[in-house]
C-alpha cells in the first residue's frame, strides 16, 4: 500500500488545538504520513496566543530540504508562515523541480480564533508568492477581504475555496471558484453550534492536502475534508475555558473513504425495551432512541454502530451495512458488472442515502452513505 506523504509548513500550537498539532492529527486519521517544517513556536491555549517565536528562515528551508531529499512529498499544506522572508523563500523553494509537482494547499492564516494576530502586514503582502505556487487557497471571509477579494486571489491562477464559517445565519456555505469559470461547486450544511472550533481552518486545509496526496481530484478532496471537519467539531472533547480544540481523534469509521467500510449492522427485534436494555448492558452507548418506530441505534467504542429494529425481518436474521463516500459511483460500477439491486441509491428522511440488495444466500445488504448522520443524527440522544 502506498502511503501519501504530506509536508506541513506551519506554526506550532502549544495547546494542541491548531497549527502543526491539528495538521498531524488530521493527516494521520485520514491515512497519510505527516511531515513538518515548523515556521514558528507559539505559546497559546484556548484563550489566546501569549507569545510567538518565529523560526529563522534558513531553518524552515532546512526542514523542507531534509524531508524532500529523503522521504519525498506528494502534497504540501501551508499555514502560519512566520515572516515575510520565510514566505518568499518557501515559495521559491517549492517551485524547484523536486517539489514542483506537489499540490500546494495554502491556508492564509492571519488571525487565530481567539483574535490574536498571527501575520503582520509585510507577511500578508508576501502571501502573493505563495498564491502563485498554490493549487488552492482556503481563506475565511475576513482573510479573503484582506487579500483583496475573489478576483485578486484568482488572478494568481490558483483555485479558491471560500469558507463561510464567519458569515451570519444557520447555514454554512463554502464555495469553490476557478479562474475564468467562477463558482464551480458549493457545499451547504447546518452550522454546528460549539465554542470548540479552534483549528478548523488548519484541519480543513490539511485534510484537503491529504486527499490530493492520495490522488483525489480537488472537489471530492474538499468534500471529504468538510465531512472530516464537521465530525471533528461534533467530537470536540470540550477542553479549556475558551475556543477549545476539535476532536480529530474521535473521527472513527465514518465512510470518509470510497469504501466499502463495514461499520453498521441492523438486527431484528421482537421486544424493544428488552433489546435496548440488553445492548446497554453490553456496554454500547445508546445514540438513537425511537420506541414509537421500534428503532434504536448504539455506538461502540471504536465508532461502529449497531441498530435494533422491531419488525425488520425475521428474528435471528440481520442486515449488514457497507458505507462508501462515493456511493453512487460504487453502485453504478457494480450494476455495470451484473450486480442486481432491489433499490438503487435513494435519499431517506433520516439523512442516509441507501441502495439495497441481497447476497446469493439471501442475506440482506445495504450500501449507504451517511456522513455525519450515522453517529451524529440531529436527534442523537
Secondary structure as UniProt FT lines:
FT   STRAND          5..13
FT   TURN            14..15
FT   HELIX           19..29
FT   TURN            30..31
FT   STRAND          33..45
FT   TURN            46..47
FT   STRAND          48..54
FT   HELIX           57..70
FT   STRAND          75..78
FT   HELIX           84..94
FT   TURN            97..101
FT   STRAND          103..106
FT   TURN            113..114
FT   HELIX           121..133
FT   STRAND          136..137
FT   HELIX           141..146
FT   TURN            147..148
FT   HELIX           150..154
FT   TURN            155..157
FT   STRAND          159..163
FT   TURN            165..166
FT   STRAND          171..178
FT   TURN            179..181
FT   STRAND          182..190
FT   HELIX           200..213
FT   TURN            214..215
FT   HELIX           218..234
FT   HELIX           248..250
FT   STRAND          261..269
FT   HELIX           272..281
FT   TURN            282..283
FT   STRAND          285..290
FT   HELIX           291..293
FT   STRAND          295..299
FT   TURN            301..302
FT   STRAND          305..310
FT   TURN            315..316
FT   STRAND          318..323
FT   TURN            325..326
FT   HELIX           327..336
FT   TURN            337..338
FT   STRAND          343..347
FT   TURN            349..350
FT   STRAND          353..358
FT   TURN            360..361
FT   STRAND          364..369
FT   HELIX           371..373
FT   TURN            374..375
FT   TURN            378..379
//
